[in-house]
Amino acid sequence: MILYTMMPHEQVFPPSEEGAVNQVMISYNGIPIMAEWTENHEYRVVRVMSTDPNHYMEPSCLPGSTISLS
């Protein structure tokens, strides 16, 4: 089987169930991102899932940055 996808191998086939459970797709200011829930009750950006190049330039959505939805 050939799988054509832009997703990294680790996301399509996660190494463990626990790592993929914490990740959720959210929309932050209209930008779809993959985020991970932290102990500080915030989301940590894992990756930007948008096809719009301008969304990758948004400083608040850089991978590793934390955001609060409240």
C-alpha positions in Angstrom: 0.0 0.0 0.0 1.3 3.5 -0.9 0.2 6.3 1.3 0.5 9.8 -0.1 0.2 12.3 2.7 1.9 15.5 4.0 1.6 14.2 7.5 4.9 13.0 9.2 5.3 9.3 9.7 5.1 9.7 13.5 1.6 11.2 13.2 0.2 8.6 10.8 1.7 5.8 12.7 2.2 7.0 16.3 4.9 5.1 18.2 2.5 4.8 21.2 -1.1 5.4 21.9 -0.3 7.7 24.8 1.5 10.3 22.6 -1.4 10.6 20.1 -4.1 10.8 22.8 -3.0 14.2 24.1 -3.0 15.8 20.6 -6.1 17.5 19.3 -7.0 19.6 16.2 -8.2 23.1 17.2 -8.8 26.3 15.4 -7.0 29.3 16.8 -7.9 32.7 15.3 -9.2 30.8 12.2 -5.9 28.8 11.9 -6.2 25.0 12.1 -3.4 23.7 14.3 -2.5 20.4 16.0 -2.0 21.1 19.7 -1.1 19.1 22.8 -2.8 19.7 26.2 -0.2 20.6 28.9 -0.3 20.4 32.7 -0.6 24.2 32.9 -4.1 24.0 31.3 -2.8 25.5 28.1 -2.2 24.1 24.6 1.2 23.7 23.1 1.3 24.0 19.3 2.7 20.9 17.7 2.2 21.9 14.1 0.2 24.2 11.8 -2.3 22.3 9.6 -3.3 25.1 7.3 -2.6 25.3 3.5 -2.4 29.1 3.7 1.3 30.2 3.7 0.4 33.3 5.7 -0.7 31.2 8.7 2.8 29.9 9.1 4.1 33.4 9.7 1.7 34.0 12.6 4.0 34.3 15.7 1.3 33.0 18.1 1.0 29.7 16.1 4.7 28.7 16.0 5.3 25.1 17.0 6.3 25.0 20.6 4.4 28.1 21.6 1.6 27.9 24.2 -1.9 29.3 23.7 -4.9 29.6 25.9 -8.4 29.3 24.5 -10.2 30.8 27.5 
